Amino acid sequence: MKDSFLSGFREFREEIRTFVAENLPDDMRERARRGFHATKEDMRRWMEILHKKGWSAPNWPKEYGGTGWSPLKRMVFEIEMANADAPPRNPFGFHLIGPVLCEFGTEQQKARYLPAILDGSEFWCQGFSEPNAGSDLASLKTTATLEGDHYVVNGQKTWTSEAHLADMIFCLVRTNRDGASQGGISMMLIDMKSPGVTVRPIITQDMSHYVNEIFLEDVKVPVENLVGEENQGWRYAKFLLENERTGSAYLPQSKSDLNRLRSLLAELRENGDTLASNPVLDAELARAEVDMAAHEMMVYRIIDGVTGIDSNAAASMIKARGAELQQRIAGLWIEALGPHALPVYEDGEEEYGIRASPGAMSQYLIRRAVSIYGGANEIQYNIIAKRGLHL
Ligand SMILES: Cc1cc2nc3c(=O)[nH]c(=O)nc-3n(C[C@H](O)[C@H](O)[C@H](O)COP(=O)(O)OP(=O)(O)OC[C@H]3O[C@@H](n4cnc5c(N)ncnc54)[C@H](O)[C@@H]3O)c2cc1C
């Protein structure tokens, strides 16, 4: 069945493989293959290379620089990228705010921001969560007050991924305190270099610097940086979050992690035998492969629109299941490698503010977060119950 879904993509896959083989710089490929975090420069350079080919934002409408590929074709593209050890692209630009601006942005916003996302010259981050507003996002307290031709923004954001690398942040802020909590929220584009923006690192348990807290003190934001209409930010946020969850099937990376583990078990030896000959490990790996194949099939069917499942419930299904599988695969790596999973390796990328720590254990630790970010799994189960099962 999987083959019938993908049979039309053989030539397309070949085209991508040839392009990556000829254009992905060896140093970048090697860093990704060895499990190091991509540097900002890797992400920028790779985006620039893809942009020259017209492939840096495949999900955008063609008129804004997208490819016009179907969702299925885009997934095939991402799987090939992960298999080839290509660096990730800054997702907050091309995957999250880009489509919002294509749909709801002013002509001025499109002209100013879209080209710099496409060629990788500007990085973005996402300022939604606050210390007391995560799952219950509508309780956010950061305020924006209109004063003449600009808003004055005050508040705090937290868990902001890649904020220390970002040039711009798209933020949810409160512009009206009356009425329903969702009604008074607006979305704004804020320059990270604005006076009053302070970024502080949060070091996660894998000893990486990926997330941050952000303090906004009397930050002046020009009115033209408002997205769409004032107090309608919740609508744009819902559009963005659904895209985020559909992209969070974690399929490309999980497939590649599982394949790498299979090859590793065939190579590594314990008391003369390969780890693949350990029946317990082999059975667990086989079970994960079966579950991954089922997940893959579900993702293809959902993004191809053939299931008829409510789109919110569908996005939540693949997000929650994808997170569970990613965590399980990371756990299998630890089981298979035993004490060899423990070392943490430094890659010396301090100049980008990244204390990289590749290694199976650090992957395992950071993957505890995949069932939290982009909306915690418990919240996804609630959406599935309500929108999918009508409970
Ligand atoms: C590594 C990482 C990166 C992140 N990156 C970003 C980012 O770039 N930008 C951004 O804006 N945010 C980011 N986040 C924040 C993330 O979106 C929130 O952590 C998430 O939405 C959960 O919110 P919370 O942390 O406030 O937990 P809470 O909402 O306090 O939840 C705590 C626990 O209670 C459960 N719970 C809460 N409400 C319910 C309910 N109604 N029913 C059942 N269970 C419930 C949750 O599932 C969770 O297990 C990131 C988080 C992490 C860990």
The ligand as an ORCA input file, in Angstrom:
! r2SCAN-3c Opt
* xyz 0 1
  C      12.262     22.216     23.972
  C      11.079     23.141     23.922
  C      11.004     24.080     22.887
  C       9.935     24.984     22.848
  N       9.922     25.964     21.884
  C       8.953     26.913     21.903
  C       9.008     28.034     20.991
  O       9.907     28.138     20.147
  N       8.063     28.980     21.090
  C       7.017     28.915     21.996
  O       6.185     29.790     21.997
  N       6.948     27.878     22.881
  C       7.893     26.892     22.853
  N       7.851     25.848     23.756
  C       6.801     25.839     24.780
  C       5.758     24.762     24.597
  O       4.880     25.055     23.527
  C       5.027     24.606     25.936
  O       5.975     24.095     26.864
  C       3.848     23.668     25.839
  O       2.806     24.272     25.104
  C       3.332     23.261     27.241
  O       3.090     24.381     28.027
  P       3.708     24.514     29.509
  O       5.183     24.247     29.422
  O       3.268     25.814     30.045
  O       3.071     23.323     30.331
  P       1.615     23.288     30.968
  O       0.632     23.855     30.011
  O       1.681     23.890     32.335
  O       1.380     21.739     31.082
  C       1.975     20.933     32.100
  C       1.405     19.534     31.990
  O      -0.015     19.558     32.207
  C      -0.706     18.947     31.119
  N      -1.950     19.675     30.829
  C      -2.099     21.021     30.754
  N      -3.378     21.330     30.417
  C      -4.038     20.141     30.279
  C      -5.373     19.792     29.916
  N      -6.283     20.724     29.617
  N      -5.698     18.467     29.855
  C      -4.771     17.501     30.122
  N      -3.482     17.784     30.475
  C      -3.119     19.084     30.541
  C       0.267     19.082     29.924
  O       0.020     18.106     28.965
  C       1.617     18.909     30.608
  O       1.915     17.543     30.734
  C       8.896     24.910     23.820
  C       8.953     23.941     24.829
  C      10.031     23.071     24.890
  C      10.078     22.077     26.020
*
